[in-house]
Amino acid sequence: MSRSVNMLEAKTNLSRLVEAVESGEEGQIIIARNGKPAARLVPIGETPARKIRLGLAAGKYPVMTQEEFDADNEEIWRELEQKPLAPADGK
């Protein structure tokens, strides 16, 4: 069940409106400003635990040793030294 109230009524009766939503008497209460819906007062239920998906990239990249991973570090460093990421004048 849904009920709509204007801003003045919501300010005047906020405690009662919250109680009505908490108790389940009202499923939600729409608060209107100048006749247009502006906010929704709803009960806070228990937030479901967020599902964590592990292993999304499994099998997409080759397995490599630390030495293989670091093999190109010197080349990358030389490239960065030759071509700065930002202009020298700071603009």
C-alpha positions as CSV (number, residue, x, y, z in Angstrom):
1,M,0.0,0.0,0.0
2,S,1.3,3.5,-0.9
3,R,0.3,6.8,0.6
4,S,1.2,10.4,-0.6
5,V,1.6,13.4,1.7
6,N,2.7,17.0,1.1
7,M,5.9,18.4,2.6
8,L,4.1,20.3,5.5
9,E,2.3,17.1,6.6
10,A,5.5,15.1,6.4
11,K,7.4,17.7,8.5
12,T,4.5,17.8,11.0
13,N,4.0,14.0,11.3
14,L,7.4,12.6,10.5
15,S,7.5,10.3,13.6
16,R,4.1,8.9,12.8
17,L,4.9,8.4,9.1
18,V,8.1,6.5,10.0
19,E,6.2,4.4,12.5
20,A,3.6,3.5,9.9
21,V,6.4,2.4,7.5
22,E,8.3,0.5,10.2
23,S,5.2,-1.4,11.4
24,G,4.2,-2.3,7.8
25,E,1.0,-0.4,8.0
26,E,2.2,1.5,5.0
27,G,4.5,-0.1,2.4
28,Q,5.9,3.3,1.4
29,I,5.0,7.0,1.7
30,I,5.5,9.4,-1.1
31,I,6.4,12.9,0.0
32,A,5.3,15.6,-2.5
33,R,6.5,19.1,-3.0
34,N,4.1,21.4,-4.9
35,G,2.0,18.4,-5.8
36,K,4.9,16.5,-7.4
37,P,6.5,13.4,-5.9
38,A,9.9,14.4,-4.4
39,A,10.9,11.6,-2.0
40,R,9.9,8.1,-0.9
41,L,9.9,6.9,2.7
42,V,10.4,3.2,2.8
43,P,11.4,0.7,5.5
44,I,15.0,-0.5,5.6
45,G,15.1,-4.2,5.4
46,E,18.1,-6.3,6.0
47,T,20.6,-5.7,3.3
48,P,21.3,-8.9,1.4
49,A,25.0,-9.9,1.5
50,R,26.7,-8.7,-1.6
51,K,27.7,-11.7,-3.7
52,I,31.4,-11.7,-4.5
53,R,32.3,-13.4,-7.8
54,L,35.8,-14.7,-7.6
55,G,37.8,-16.0,-10.5
56,L,36.3,-13.9,-13.3
57,A,39.6,-13.8,-15.2
58,A,40.5,-17.4,-14.6
59,G,42.1,-18.9,-17.7
60,K,42.2,-15.6,-19.6
61,Y,45.8,-14.8,-18.9
62,P,48.8,-17.0,-19.0
63,V,50.4,-18.1,-15.7
64,M,53.9,-16.5,-15.4
65,T,56.7,-16.4,-12.9
66,Q,57.9,-13.2,-11.3
67,E,60.9,-13.3,-13.5
68,E,58.7,-13.5,-16.7
69,F,56.5,-10.7,-15.3
70,D,59.5,-8.4,-14.6
71,A,61.3,-9.3,-17.9
72,D,60.3,-6.0,-19.7
73,N,60.8,-3.7,-16.8
74,E,64.0,-2.2,-18.1
75,E,62.5,-1.6,-21.6
76,I,59.4,0.1,-20.1
77,W,61.6,2.2,-17.8
78,R,63.7,3.4,-20.8
79,E,60.5,4.3,-22.7
80,L,59.2,6.4,-19.8
81,E,62.5,8.2,-19.5
82,Q,62.5,9.1,-23.2
83,K,58.8,10.2,-23.3
84,P,57.6,11.9,-20.1
85,L,54.0,11.4,-19.2
86,A,53.4,15.2,-18.6
87,P,54.9,18.2,-20.4
88,A,58.0,19.7,-18.7
89,D,56.3,23.1,-18.2
90,G,53.6,21.5,-16.1
91,K,50.6,22.4,-18.3
